């Protein structure tokens, strides 16, 4: 294993440029990098480095379109090098192992097993969350998460093979009735058609999209019904095998009577259940982390007790409040972080505070329908 140090500080016009390192290229990280560059336009005060273990930025809300052939990989999961080709932002494809806060260095390992050390003046931690399959027996062996472009390709291949088979019915189970689960279920059901497709959506709450506006939820429920999707709520997944999902009926069970429901399946897609990034877990000795494994940040989005470290997106909890895991939260946070970093560099002590403003929601329900709620509901 080789080692090298990346020091992005450079001397320009007798001033030392400030190094900004952003760990994680999701919505929070990528937009922070782009907005910092916009603030630095024509000033050339910043060296911005973005590190991610993947080479593609995945637009999760449209991942099902990649799986079903409605969109290309360049539209849903473009390369970071393509997104950043006209920028001065440096992209490093590397897996961040840890962060040395005393020396202000990010330690990562690239695909060639070379250890890289990236120095920073300001750090943004935004590695997001990762799918969690270990809480369901058999999920790792017999189900796929729906989180990466590779997952979309796996679903695309499986559906293609099932359609080419002599199976009378194609049985797909989708676990998780949030936005992603509802969109995947309705679109897969329409793609397969009701003559062959038997799609089941499973959720542990009383209704799908449990935390969503009533309008979107009601439209989604109607569209699921018209698409022929069987919706099973109040259900916990007990076990997944190679050809079935075994459920517990949460509504009707008692201490002495646990009712199991057996759902035959050809393929299982898991859209629920995430866990903190492994990196955040490793940093728990240096950062304040809540019980769910999120970095605690103040209203300025700074990590508690850190002057030059920010955190955003699914890996953070702002002022004790847990926010939705959505792109609009991450993008709004990127505005605050980029502004505050630039203010700190300019010795402006009046930092911006983050106040989430819900701007509405949209989801696609099959080929022709969508549900939208705007600002104010």
C-alpha positions as semicolon CSV with decimal commas, in nm:
position;residue;x (nm);y (nm);z (nm)
1;X;0,000;0,000;0,000
2;X;0,146;0,331;-0,108
3;X;0,078;0,669;0,044
4;X;0,066;1,021;-0,087
5;X;-0,040;1,359;0,047
6;X;-0,262;1,599;-0,146
7;X;-0,213;1,956;-0,026
8;X;-0,435;2,184;-0,229
9;X;-0,313;2,509;-0,070
10;X;-0,135;2,728;-0,325
11;X;0,023;3,069;-0,322
12;X;-0,159;3,321;-0,543
13;X;-0,100;3,696;-0,548
14;X;0,082;3,676;-0,213
15;X;-0,226;3,517;-0,051
16;X;-0,267;3,155;0,049
17;X;-0,570;2,994;-0,108
18;X;-0,803;2,820;0,133
19;X;-0,855;2,447;0,088
20;X;-1,210;2,314;0,110
21;X;-1,252;1,937;0,127
22;X;-1,600;1,790;0,081
23;X;-1,650;1,426;0,173
24;X;-1,946;1,275;-0,011
25;X;-2,086;1,376;-0,348
26;X;-2,459;1,351;-0,293
27;X;-2,690;1,650;-0,323
28;X;-2,542;1,821;-0,016
29;X;-2,178;1,769;-0,108
30;X;-2,199;1,831;-0,482
31;X;-2,414;2,143;-0,450
32;X;-2,188;2,282;-0,176
33;X;-1,888;2,242;-0,408
34;X;-2,064;2,409;-0,699
35;X;-2,197;2,697;-0,490
36;X;-1,859;2,761;-0,332
37;X;-1,709;2,783;-0,678
38;X;-1,983;3,026;-0,779
39;X;-1,908;3,247;-0,478
40;X;-1,539;3,236;-0,562
41;X;-1,589;3,332;-0,925
42;X;-1,321;3,574;-1,044
43;X;-1,165;3,579;-0,696
44;X;-0,964;3,258;-0,706
45;X;-0,941;3,228;-0,329
46;X;-1,048;2,864;-0,295
47;X;-0,919;2,519;-0,380
48;X;-1,219;2,288;-0,368
49;X;-1,183;1,909;-0,352
50;X;-1,475;1,666;-0,368
51;X;-1,417;1,306;-0,257
52;X;-1,656;1,018;-0,318
53;X;-1,609;0,643;-0,337
54;X;-1,835;0,627;-0,644
55;X;-1,756;0,773;-0,985
56;X;-2,119;0,871;-1,051
57;X;-2,366;1,114;-0,897
58;X;-2,689;0,916;-0,856
59;X;-3,016;1,106;-0,888
60;X;-3,214;0,870;-0,665
61;X;-3,563;1,002;-0,748
62;X;-3,517;0,884;-1,108
63;X;-3,331;0,558;-1,045
64;X;-3,637;0,352;-1,138
65;X;-3,634;0,521;-1,483
66;X;-3,286;0,382;-1,542
67;X;-3,403;0,036;-1,435
68;X;-3,701;0,039;-1,670
69;X;-3,520;0,193;-1,965
70;X;-3,701;0,529;-1,955
71;X;-3,377;0,723;-1,905
72;X;-3,009;0,679;-1,984
73;X;-2,731;0,643;-1,732
74;X;-2,597;0,986;-1,829
75;X;-2,931;1,139;-1,727
76;X;-2,977;0,952;-1,398
77;X;-2,620;0,876;-1,292
78;X;-2,373;1,107;-1,470
79;X;-2,002;1,083;-1,400
80;X;-1,862;1,339;-1,158
81;X;-1,589;1,410;-1,410
82;X;-1,860;1,500;-1,662
83;X;-2,049;1,724;-1,419
84;X;-1,731;1,902;-1,309
85;X;-1,545;1,913;-1,642
86;X;-1,587;2,290;-1,684
87;X;-1,515;2,369;-1,320
88;X;-1,202;2,410;-1,110
89;X;-1,331;2,158;-0,856
90;X;-1,098;1,863;-0,809
91;X;-1,270;1,524;-0,790
92;X;-1,105;1,231;-0,614
93;X;-1,260;0,885;-0,645
94;X;-1,155;0,730;-0,318
95;X;-1,300;0,565;-0,009
96;X;-1,254;0,788;0,296
97;X;-1,119;0,576;0,581
98;X;-1,102;0,839;0,853
99;X;-1,041;1,207;0,926
100;X;-0,756;1,339;1,138
101;X;-0,903;1,651;1,296
102;X;-0,579;1,743;1,474
103;X;-0,378;1,768;1,152
104;X;-0,679;1,864;0,935
105;X;-0,638;1,580;0,688
106;X;-0,881;1,341;0,520
107;X;-0,734;0,992;0,482
108;X;-0,871;0,783;0,196
109;X;-0,781;0,479;-0,013
110;X;-0,827;0,481;-0,391
111;X;-0,897;0,193;-0,629
112;X;-0,524;0,122;-0,661
113;X;-0,498;0,082;-0,282
114;X;-0,294;0,401;-0,255
115;X;-0,358;0,591;0,066
116;X;-0,419;0,961;0,004
117;X;-0,412;1,241;0,258
118;X;-0,605;1,553;0,160
119;X;-0,534;1,861;0,372
120;X;-0,813;2,109;0,440
121;X;-0,881;2,445;0,597
122;X;-1,255;2,380;0,598
123;X;-1,426;2,042;0,588
124;X;-1,777;1,941;0,484
125;X;-1,890;1,591;0,582
126;X;-2,181;1,465;0,373
127;X;-2,141;1,092;0,299
128;X;-2,517;1,034;0,332
129;X;-2,659;0,709;0,461
130;X;-2,634;0,357;0,327
131;X;-2,898;0,087;0,277
132;X;-2,939;-0,157;0,559
133;X;-3,031;-0,516;0,483
134;X;-2,904;-0,688;0,796
135;X;-3,219;-0,611;0,995
136;X;-3,422;-0,854;0,782
137;X;-3,329;-1,220;0,784
138;X;-3,234;-1,334;0,434
139;X;-3,238;-0,985;0,280
140;X;-2,866;-0,977;0,197
141;X;-2,895;-1,308;0,013
142;X;-3,234;-1,274;-0,155
143;X;-3,313;-0,904;-0,204
144;X;-3,155;-0,593;-0,354
145;X;-3,153;-0,241;-0,214
146;X;-3,254;0,035;-0,450
147;X;-2,984;0,294;-0,399
148;X;-2,716;0,269;-0,669
149;X;-2,704;0,255;-1,047
150;X;-2,582;-0,104;-1,010
151;X;-2,909;-0,184;-0,830
152;X;-3,106;-0,036;-1,120
153;X;-2,915;-0,248;-1,371
154;X;-2,975;-0,559;-1,159
155;X;-3,350;-0,489;-1,156
156;X;-3,348;-0,422;-1,532
157;X;-3,173;-0,754;-1,602
158;X;-3,402;-0,948;-1,370
159;X;-3,721;-0,804;-1,521
160;X;-3,591;-0,873;-1,873
161;X;-3,520;-1,236;-1,782
162;X;-3,857;-1,280;-1,612
163;X;-4,043;-1,137;-1,910
164;X;-3,857;-1,379;-2,137
165;X;-3,942;-1,677;-1,915
166;X;-4,249;-1,899;-1,942
167;X;-4,380;-1,784;-1,603
168;X;-4,750;-1,705;-1,620
169;X;-4,712;-1,440;-1,349
170;X;-4,416;-1,226;-1,249
171;X;-4,422;-1,164;-0,875
172;X;-4,233;-0,862;-0,745
173;X;-4,230;-0,754;-0,378
174;X;-4,131;-0,398;-0,287
175;X;-4,048;-0,342;0,080
176;X;-4,096;0,014;0,203
177;X;-4,393;0,237;0,130
178;X;-4,216;0,573;0,118
179;X;-4,174;0,783;-0,196
180;X;-3,918;0,553;-0,354
181;X;-4,118;0,238;-0,281
182;X;-4,443;0,382;-0,418
183;X;-4,275;0,507;-0,736
184;X;-4,095;0,177;-0,795
185;X;-4,409;-0,028;-0,731
186;X;-4,640;0,173;-0,960
187;X;-4,389;0,201;-1,243
188;X;-4,285;-0,165;-1,230
189;X;-4,652;-0,269;-1,221
190;X;-4,732;-0,061;-1,529
191;X;-4,422;-0,185;-1,707
192;X;-4,514;-0,550;-1,647
193;X;-4,884;-0,501;-1,713
194;X;-5,165;-0,645;-1,505
195;X;-5,190;-0,960;-1,715
196;X;-4,852;-1,086;-1,591
197;X;-4,736;-0,851;-1,320
198;X;-4,819;-0,920;-0,957
199;X;-4,658;-0,638;-0,759
200;X;-4,691;-0,621;-0,380
201;X;-4,594;-0,313;-0,178
202;X;-4,522;-0,381;0,191
203;X;-4,501;-0,119;0,464
204;X;-4,494;-0,128;0,843
205;X;-4,702;0,191;0,886
206;X;-5,079;0,227;0,876
207;X;-5,064;0,390;0,533
208;X;-4,804;0,429;0,261
209;X;-4,611;0,758;0,255
210;X;-4,694;0,796;0,621
211;X;-4,521;1,134;0,666
212;X;-4,630;1,289;0,337
213;X;-4,898;1,552;0,265
214;X;-5,250;1,408;0,256
215;X;-5,301;1,504;-0,108
216;X;-4,993;1,317;-0,233
217;X;-5,075;1,016;-0,017
218;X;-5,435;0,997;-0,138
219;X;-5,333;1,028;-0,505
220;X;-5,065;0,762;-0,456
221;X;-5,308;0,518;-0,295
222;X;-5,554;0,557;-0,581
223;X;-5,279;0,512;-0,840
224;X;-5,143;0,204;-0,669
225;X;-5,492;0,054;-0,674
226;X;-5,556;0,134;-1,042
227;X;-5,213;-0,008;-1,134
228;X;-5,302;-0,337;-0,970
229;X;-5,047;-0,311;-0,690
230;X;-5,139;-0,504;-0,377
231;X;-5,066;-0,285;-0,075
232;X;-5,000;-0,452;0,260
233;X;-4,967;-0,204;0,547
234;X;-4,910;-0,269;0,918
235;X;-4,672;-0,546;0,814
236;X;-4,319;-0,620;0,931
237;X;-4,092;-0,837;0,720
238;X;-3,986;-1,138;0,923
239;X;-3,780;-1,325;0,666
240;X;-3,695;-1,335;0,296
241;X;-3,615;-1,660;0,115
242;X;-3,528;-1,733;-0,246
243;X;-3,897;-1,750;-0,345
244;X;-4,106;-1,580;-0,077
245;X;-4,141;-1,305;0,182
246;X;-4,274;-1,394;0,527
247;X;-4,453;-1,111;0,706
248;X;-4,581;-1,041;1,056
249;X;-4,924;-0,880;1,083
250;X;-4,859;-0,592;1,325
251;X;-5,226;-0,496;1,351
252;X;-5,371;-0,830;1,452
253;X;-5,089;-0,988;1,648
254;X;-5,096;-1,032;2,025
255;X;-4,840;-1,162;2,271
256;X;-4,984;-1,511;2,226
257;X;-5,078;-1,491;1,862
258;X;-4,834;-1,381;1,591
259;X;-4,985;-1,418;1,246
260;X;-4,741;-1,493;0,964
261;X;-4,831;-1,409;0,605
262;X;-4,651;-1,585;0,322
263;X;-4,603;-1,392;-0,006
264;X;-4,457;-1,589;-0,302
265;X;-4,205;-1,378;-0,498
266;X;-3,968;-1,391;-0,793
267;X;-3,779;-1,081;-0,687
268;X;-3,761;-0,857;-0,379
269;X;-3,666;-0,487;-0,383
270;X;-3,590;-0,309;-0,053
271;X;-3,641;0,069;-0,052
272;X;-3,662;0,110;0,326
273;X;-3,407;0,095;0,602
274;X;-3,087;0,297;0,604
275;X;-2,801;0,325;0,847
276;X;-2,535;0,587;0,907
277;X;-2,232;0,591;0,684
278;X;-1,952;0,374;0,819
279;X;-1,731;0,682;0,814
280;X;-1,957;0,867;1,059
281;X;-1,949;0,567;1,290
282;X;-1,569;0,574;1,283
283;X;-1,572;0,945;1,373
284;X;-1,787;0,900;1,683
285;X;-1,483;0,949;1,907
286;X;-1,410;1,292;1,759
287;X;-1,758;1,427;1,681
288;X;-2,080;1,444;1,877
289;X;-2,310;1,176;1,736
290;X;-2,674;1,112;1,829
291;X;-2,826;0,772;1,908
292;X;-2,918;0,710;1,545
293;X;-2,559;0,772;1,435
294;X;-2,598;1,123;1,292
295;X;-2,352;1,407;1,343
296;X;-2,495;1,678;1,567
297;X;-2,467;2,024;1,412
298;X;-2,579;2,369;1,523
299;X;-2,799;2,611;1,330
300;X;-2,496;2,725;1,131
301;X;-2,454;2,357;1,028
302;X;-2,119;2,336;1,205
303;X;-2,036;2,017;1,389
304;X;-2,066;2,081;1,762
305;X;-1,740;2,217;1,910
306;X;-1,572;2,239;1,567
307;X;-1,480;2,574;1,416
308;X;-1,410;2,460;1,061
309;X;-1,612;2,140;1,019
310;X;-1,961;2,128;0,872
311;X;-2,198;1,836;0,816
312;X;-2,507;1,811;0,596
313;X;-2,759;1,573;0,447
314;X;-2,863;1,235;0,582
315;X;-2,557;1,205;0,808
316;X;-2,651;1,505;1,025
317;X;-2,908;1,626;1,275
318;X;-2,962;2,002;1,293
319;X;-3,012;2,157;1,637
320;X;-3,166;1,832;1,762
321;X;-3,427;1,820;1,483
322;X;-3,445;1,524;1,243
323;X;-3,526;1,648;0,892
324;X;-3,663;1,457;0,590
325;X;-3,405;1,266;0,385
326;X;-3,476;1,463;0,069
327;X;-3,281;1,649;-0,196
328;X;-3,439;1,982;-0,112
329;X;-3,316;1,962;0,250
330;X;-2,963;1,884;0,130
331;X;-2,965;2,160;-0,132
332;X;-3,091;2,421;0,115
333;X;-2,818;2,313;0,356
334;X;-2,556;2,350;0,083
335;X;-2,656;2,716;0,047
336;X;-2,598;2,781;0,417
337;X;-2,268;2,593;0,433
338;X;-2,118;2,754;0,124
339;X;-2,221;3,100;0,244
340;X;-2,083;3,039;0,593
341;X;-1,750;2,904;0,474
342;X;-1,705;3,204;0,252
343;X;-1,802;3,435;0,538
344;X;-1,547;3,271;0,765
345;X;-1,276;3,313;0,504
346;X;-1,375;3,680;0,476
347;X;-1,364;3,718;0,858
348;X;-1,738;3,781;0,870
349;X;-1,854;3,646;1,206
350;X;-2,228;3,683;1,134
351;X;-2,298;3,336;0,997
352;X;-2,624;3,227;0,837
353;X;-2,861;2,995;1,023
354;X;-3,042;2,704;0,862
355;X;-3,421;2,707;0,866
356;X;-3,576;2,441;0,648
357;X;-3,846;2,565;0,410
358;X;-4,056;2,283;0,259
359;X;-4,102;2,375;-0,106
360;X;-4,345;2,098;-0,195
361;X;-4,313;1,742;-0,315
362;X;-4,352;1,553;-0,640
363;X;-4,366;1,187;-0,726
364;X;-4,429;1,002;-1,050
365;X;-4,698;0,734;-1,047
366;X;-4,672;0,523;-1,358
367;X;-4,626;0,646;-1,713
368;X;-4,882;0,925;-1,715
369;X;-4,954;1,038;-1,358
370;X;-4,780;1,240;-1,089
371;X;-4,868;1,399;-0,757
372;X;-4,744;1,744;-0,663
373;X;-4,782;1,955;-0,352
374;X;-4,645;2,308;-0,361
375;X;-4,524;2,552;-0,099
376;X;-4,787;2,569;0,173
377;X;-4,941;2,229;0,094
